[in-house]
């Protein structure tokens, strides 16, 4: 899904970033800029505050995407490049 967009630049996609210290797996949807070659740059959501949520990858981080499957459908999560 996102990998197909790897050669497109200056477009944005939705990607989910894992929240740390939540006691269970929790992901925050946010936008990411498509950099190309399978890389994405995380952007902050409106109201983002590192004081209230600890993201695995902070805004400005470059990541790759992995597809997760759930009962409600597939979605892309941020993983290390």
Secondary structure, DSSP 8 states (H G I E B T S, - for coil): --GGGTT--S-EEEEEEEEESSSS-EEEEEEEEEEETTEEEE---TT--TTT-EESS-TT-EEEEEEEEETTEEEEEEE--
